[in-house]
C-alpha cells in the first residue's frame, strides 16, 4: 500500500510539475514577485506583513506542540490545533515573501509531526455520539476540514523547499489519510448540501490541486460519485438564492462564504477554464455582495442563530472582499475593505492594499432590496429597507424561509435600527461562544426553549404556540410568500403572507419605512392582519425593544411586589410579566429611550379589548443564561380576525452630557385605517395639525396607476404606494 | 430714580473708560488682535470660529423670540431663554472677530427686548414654593445667574458699538434690575457657601466690572455685607479641600467650576493685583486639575447624584482647561484639551488651539492619590488607585464626607473600572435630565428611595438600614477617617474607618489594587471589618456588577417561577431577589463577563454561614424608572463582629467576533487571612501552584521597616505594604 502511494504520487508529480509552479492555490506563484516588491516600500501591505512576521517570529522560537486530541471547542487541544494551522499558514507566507528557509523548515517540522500523529488517531473522544460528522483532530469533521483548507495552502507554499523524502512522509502520513477520512470515509457530510459539506469539498479539492490528485478535485466539485448530486457546484446551485442570499442568514452566510471563495480562487488559479466566478451568473460574487448588504453599522443583521458581535470585519468576509476586488476591481468594495482594517497577504490582498493606499475607495451603496430566498429565489425573501438620512435607519422584514436547523420560528418578524443601534431587536442566539461554563460554549438550552421560539421575535404568536409548532422539519417544508416589495423616493414597502405557520390561521403583514413629505420625518408603518378560517384564537404581537421605558399614555399597572412567568412553554416561561394594561380604545403609545440618545414611540390603533403586557426576559433561567431585555406584547384574547396597526416614530434627542432634551414626546396625534378595494389607507395626524395619507395597492404590483376617493377628494398614484400630504393642494 | 441711575452710570463711565477698554471679562481687548489675525490661517481656532459663525448666521435671520417665562427645566420658554444667552454670547464674539455690526445689532436688539420684558416680570410661575431661590426668567435663580454670566459677557463685547441711549435702556431695564434681584433681593442664595452662591456672585461681579460698579464686585467677593462671611473668596476657602476636591463629587465639581474659572479670569483681567489664581495656594488651578483626575475613560467617576454620561468634554471643563492652560502653559493640559475636541473663542482658547495645532500636547498624568475632603482636607478622602497597564484599571474608594444634599449614604464604598468600562458600579443618580415624562426631568422619587440608599452601593449595610439612618443632616455632621493611603511600584493601598454611620457599629475597610510579582496580574484586595460594640446585627455587603453572570462555584438556587422584593424599605424594596445561596466554608467564587470582553471573578473567603443573595434592580418601580442592573449581597445574619475578605480578579478574554475565548476561569485557588500584631496578611494561591503573600501594616504609616514571621520564615518590608512571592528565595 505504501509503495503504491509513492508510485502514484511520483507519477503525478511530473504531470503537475509542482516544483516550478507552486504556490498555486489562493496565492499563485505569479502573485509572489509583486508581493515581494511591495515590501520594499511603506503602506498597508508592508504593515500587514510586518505584523504577521512579528507574530510568527515570536511563536516559532517555542517548541512545536501537537497534543493528542482530547478537548471540544474552547478546550486546550482544540485551540492548539487551530493555532497550529494559523501558524503554519502564516509562516509559509512569510517564507514565500522572505525566502528565509527557517520558516519553511518550521512548517515542515510541524507537518512531519502531524504526519506521525495522524495515522494513530481514533475518532475524537468528544465527538457527538450518533452523529455522522466526527473528526479526529477535532470533535467534528467541520473543524478538521477548516484545518485542512489552511494547512493545504501552507504545504503548497513550502513545497518547493522540501525533499522528496519529507514530501512522501507528509503526504502519506497526513494529507492522504485526512483527505480519505473527510471524503470517502465521511460520505454523508462530504455530499451534504450544507456548509459543512462546503468546507469538506473545499479542503479535499484544494489538497487535490496541491498533490496533483485531480480526481479529488472532480469529487469535490461533483460529489463522491461525480454525479453532480453532491459537491461544490451543487452547493453553489442550491445554497444561495439567485440574489446570493444563503438561507441560514448572514451570520452563517459569512461563515459559509469562506470555503466558497477560497476554493473558488484556487479553482480560478488552477483551472481558469472552469470560469468559476461566472458560474450561475456570478453567484459567488453576488453572495459576497449580499453578505455585505445584510449588515448595519458594520454588524450583520442577527437573524436566526446569530451571535451579535459578528460583522463585516470577520476574516471570512475580509477574504471574500479581497478575492472579489481582485476579480472585479470594483472600488465600492474598497469602502468595505477600509472598514475591515485588515489586509490579507495574497496577490489580491496586495491589490486591495495598494488601492486603499491610493485612496481609490468609493462609498459602498447599501440598498433597499428584497433578497429572494431558496435556490429559485421564490421561497419568500429577506427584505431590507433603508433610509439614507443622517441617522441611517434600517428595517429588516423577514418573510424568509425557515433556514434549516439554525432557523428561528419567526415568520414575518422585523427589526429596526437607527443611529447605529438596535431599536426593535431580535434576541439572536442564546450562546456564549467557547465559554466552557456556559454549556461547554455551545448553544445554551435556552436557545431552543427561548431564542428560537416565536415569542422571542416581533411577530404574531397564536395561542401561545410557536410557528410550525416549533418543528424544524415542518418549517423547512413551508415558507411565506412575498406579495410585493417596492421603493421610491419616499421610502420602501413590502407585504408578505403565510398560511402554513398555523393550521387554520393566515398571517399577512405589510411594512413600510417612509418619510413624511416636506418634514422628512421617518416612520415605520406596520399592518399585521391575522385571519382564522375556523375558530377564535388568542393573538399575541410582541415587540422587543432596546432601551428604557419612558412613558405610556395609559395606566401601566406594573407588578411592583412580585413577578411571575407569563406562561409555561414555547418561550413564554422565560418572560417575566412586569405590567399588564388595558389601553382604552384609540391610540396606545409606548415610548422608550435608546442609548443612542433618541426616543422611540410606538403608536398603536387599539380596540379597547387588546391588552398590553410588558415583559422582561429571565424567568425559568436557573443559570442566568439569558440577557434580561424588555418588551411588550399586544394581546387580542379571542378573535377570528384581527388587525394590529401601528406606527413607530423615532423622535427627539436626550443629551445629558450637554444637558438638553428635545422632542421627548411623540408627535402622532391620530391614526385611521381604511380599505377601499385594492387600496389600503392609513391617515396619520401629527401634533401641528397636519395630516398625511399613506396609500398602497394591496395586490401584487401590476397597475401603473391607482386612483381612489378619500373624504370626497380624488387621489391617484403610480406604483405600489404613495404618501400624500393632506392639504388643499393635494386634494 | 431713573435719573439717579443715569447720573450714576455716567459718572462711572468716565472712570472705567469702557469705550476703549472693552471687552474685558474673559476675553480681554488685548486678546482680540491675535484672535483676528489667527483667522487668516487654517487651524483649530479658525475651524471653531467658522462653526460658531455658521451657527449664528443661521439663527440671526430668524425673528427674536423672548417668550414670557412659563415652563420649568426642559420646557419651551426655559430652553428658549437658554438658547438666547448662548446666541447673544456667540454673536458678540463673532462681532469682535469680524467687526460686522450686524452681529452687534442683533445682540443689542435682543438685549433691548429683554430690557423691556424684565421689569414687568413677577417671580417665575414654576418656582418651588417655600424655597428661597426663585428666578424670574427661569424657575430658579441659579439659571438666571448662569444667563447673566453669559449675557454680561455678550454685552461687554458689543458695548463699544452702542449708543448712549441704548446703553441706558439696557442697563436700566435689564442689568441693574437683574443684579439687584440676584444680590440684595436674594441675600440667602447670594451669601450661601454653595455652588448656587458661586453662580450668583460671579454673575453680579462680572456685571459689576462691565457697568463699572466696583461695589458689586466687592459684594461678590466678600458677601453682601462685605464682611467676608459670604462671597466668592469664602467659597474658594470652604468649598474645596486643599487638594482641590469639591465635596459634592466630580459631577457637581465640574458644574461648580464654571463660575469659579469664569469669574476668576474676569478678575485677573480687571484686577490682576488681586492675584486670584494664586489665592489659597492656587486653589482654582488645583480644582481644575482635580476635576480631570476624577475621571476614567473621559467620564467622571459617578459618585453621589451623578449622571454617568458627564465627562471631561463638558463645556465647564473645556473652559477650565482653557483658562488653566492660558495661565500655566502646562502642556499636559493640552492632552485633555485634545480629547475635549472643542476650542473656545477666547484669548486662552487661541493659545490652546495653536498649541494643539503645533502638537505640543504631552500625556496627562493620571495619578493614584487620596484627595482629602473638607475645607481642611481632613474630613475623610476620596481615594483613586490606578494601574498603568494596557487595560488601565482604576479603583475608587470612598471614605469621603457626605457631600451635602446630593451626597449618597455610601461610606467606604468602592467602584472598579477596567478596559474602559465600569466593572463594579455605582448606580449614580436616578434621573432622566430634562425628560418631562420622568418626574419633570428632575430627580426621580427612586433617587431618594433607592439610588441614595446604602444598599445601592458596594459597602456594608447593618440591619437593612442605611448609613446615618438615611439622614443628610446627620451625615453632614460626621465623616470617615482616612487611616492611610500609600502606593509603590506594586500598587496602592488605603484604609479607612467610620464609627458614626451606625450607633454601635464601626466599619473599617482596607482596599488595595496591586499586581502579583512577576506575572503582573492585577488584583483588588478587599478586607472589610465590622465591629459591634453592643449587640449582634445583620451585616450585608452588596456588590453591583456590570455584566452577565457566567458561573458560581456554589449552587445558585435561582428563583425561576416568581420573584419577590428583597425587603420593604431603605432601598431593599427595589431589589428583586433572583437567587439565594449558602456557599460552603472556604472560597466562594462569582464570575461575570463584562461587555468589554473580559471576565471578572470575585473570590470571597466565607465561613459557611454567610448567604449569597443575588439581586436585580427594579422592584416597586411602578413607572419603570430604574435600570435593571445586577448585583449580589453577602449576608452575615447575626454577629457582633465579621470580616468580609475578598479578591477581585480580572481575567481572560471573550471574543465571539474573532471566535476565541481565553482564561474564562479564575486562577485563584486559595486565600488565607491572618493578623500578626500590626501586620495583616493575605496569602493568595494561584492555580499554577504559586503563592503570594500580601502584607501591610494596619497602623498609620510611621515605621519605615516592618518585620514579621510567617510559616517559620522571616519577612521584612519598608513602608505600608508589600506583595511577596512565596518561594525559597523570598523565605
HADDOCK unambig.tbl for C-alpha pairs under 7 A between the chains (distance, minus, plus):
assign (segid A and resid 74 and name CA) (segid B and resid 661 and name CA) 6.58 0.50 0.50
assign (segid A and resid 309 and name CA) (segid B and resid 656 and name CA) 6.57 0.50 0.50
assign (segid A and resid 309 and name CA) (segid B and resid 657 and name CA) 5.39 0.50 0.50
assign (segid A and resid 310 and name CA) (segid B and resid 657 and name CA) 4.76 0.50 0.50
assign (segid A and resid 314 and name CA) (segid B and resid 657 and name CA) 6.73 0.50 0.50
assign (segid A and resid 314 and name CA) (segid B and resid 658 and name CA) 6.89 0.50 0.50
assign (segid A and resid 433 and name CA) (segid B and resid 656 and name CA) 5.92 0.50 0.50
assign (segid A and resid 434 and name CA) (segid B and resid 660 and name CA) 6.70 0.50 0.50
assign (segid A and resid 434 and name CA) (segid B and resid 661 and name CA) 5.81 0.50 0.50
assign (segid A and resid 435 and name CA) (segid B and resid 661 and name CA) 6.43 0.50 0.50
assign (segid A and resid 435 and name CA) (segid B and resid 664 and name CA) 6.65 0.50 0.50
assign (segid A and resid 437 and name CA) (segid B and resid 550 and name CA) 6.73 0.50 0.50
assign (segid A and resid 437 and name CA) (segid B and resid 551 and name CA) 6.42 0.50 0.50
assign (segid A and resid 438 and name CA) (segid B and resid 550 and name CA) 6.86 0.50 0.50
assign (segid A and resid 549 and name CA) (segid B and resid 624 and name CA) 6.24 0.50 0.50
assign (segid A and resid 550 and name CA) (segid B and resid 437 and name CA) 6.70 0.50 0.50
assign (segid A and resid 550 and name CA) (segid B and resid 438 and name CA) 6.82 0.50 0.50
assign (segid A and resid 551 and name CA) (segid B and resid 437 and name CA) 6.37 0.50 0.50
assign (segid A and resid 558 and name CA) (segid B and resid 622 and name CA) 5.09 0.50 0.50
assign (segid A and resid 560 and name CA) (segid B and resid 619 and name CA) 5.36 0.50 0.50
assign (segid A and resid 560 and name CA) (segid B and resid 620 and name CA) 4.09 0.50 0.50
assign (segid A and resid 560 and name CA) (segid B and resid 621 and name CA) 5.99 0.50 0.50
assign (segid A and resid 560 and name CA) (segid B and resid 622 and name CA) 6.16 0.50 0.50
assign (segid A and resid 561 and name CA) (segid B and resid 564 and name CA) 6.04 0.50 0.50
assign (segid A and resid 561 and name CA) (segid B and resid 565 and name CA) 6.04 0.50 0.50
assign (segid A and resid 561 and name CA) (segid B and resid 619 and name CA) 6.38 0.50 0.50
assign (segid A and resid 561 and name CA) (segid B and resid 620 and name CA) 5.99 0.50 0.50
assign (segid A and resid 562 and name CA) (segid B and resid 562 and name CA) 6.86 0.50 0.50
assign (segid A and resid 562 and name CA) (segid B and resid 563 and name CA) 5.28 0.50 0.50
assign (segid A and resid 562 and name CA) (segid B and resid 564 and name CA) 4.43 0.50 0.50
assign (segid A and resid 562 and name CA) (segid B and resid 565 and name CA) 6.58 0.50 0.50
assign (segid A and resid 563 and name CA) (segid B and resid 562 and name CA) 5.26 0.50 0.50
assign (segid A and resid 563 and name CA) (segid B and resid 563 and name CA) 4.92 0.50 0.50
assign (segid A and resid 563 and name CA) (segid B and resid 564 and name CA) 6.64 0.50 0.50
assign (segid A and resid 564 and name CA) (segid B and resid 561 and name CA) 6.04 0.50 0.50
assign (segid A and resid 564 and name CA) (segid B and resid 562 and name CA) 4.41 0.50 0.50
assign (segid A and resid 564 and name CA) (segid B and resid 563 and name CA) 6.62 0.50 0.50
assign (segid A and resid 565 and name CA) (segid B and resid 561 and name CA) 6.04 0.50 0.50
assign (segid A and resid 565 and name CA) (segid B and resid 562 and name CA) 6.58 0.50 0.50
assign (segid A and resid 619 and name CA) (segid B and resid 560 and name CA) 5.37 0.50 0.50
assign (segid A and resid 619 and name CA) (segid B and resid 561 and name CA) 6.40 0.50 0.50
assign (segid A and resid 620 and name CA) (segid B and resid 560 and name CA) 4.10 0.50 0.50
assign (segid A and resid 620 and name CA) (segid B and resid 561 and name CA) 6.01 0.50 0.50
assign (segid A and resid 621 and name CA) (segid B and resid 560 and name CA) 6.00 0.50 0.50
assign (segid A and resid 622 and name CA) (segid B and resid 558 and name CA) 5.12 0.50 0.50
assign (segid A and resid 622 and name CA) (segid B and resid 560 and name CA) 6.18 0.50 0.50
assign (segid A and resid 624 and name CA) (segid B and resid 549 and name CA) 6.25 0.50 0.50
assign (segid A and resid 656 and name CA) (segid B and resid 309 and name CA) 6.57 0.50 0.50
assign (segid A and resid 656 and name CA) (segid B and resid 433 and name CA) 5.92 0.50 0.50
assign (segid A and resid 657 and name CA) (segid B and resid 309 and name CA) 5.37 0.50 0.50
assign (segid A and resid 657 and name CA) (segid B and resid 310 and name CA) 4.72 0.50 0.50
assign (segid A and resid 657 and name CA) (segid B and resid 314 and name CA) 6.71 0.50 0.50
assign (segid A and resid 658 and name CA) (segid B and resid 314 and name CA) 6.83 0.50 0.50
assign (segid A and resid 660 and name CA) (segid B and resid 434 and name CA) 6.70 0.50 0.50
assign (segid A and resid 661 and name CA) (segid B and resid 74 and name CA) 6.49 0.50 0.50
assign (segid A and resid 661 and name CA) (segid B and resid 434 and name CA) 5.76 0.50 0.50
assign (segid A and resid 661 and name CA) (segid B and resid 435 and name CA) 6.42 0.50 0.50
assign (segid A and resid 664 and name CA) (segid B and resid 435 and name CA) 6.60 0.50 0.50
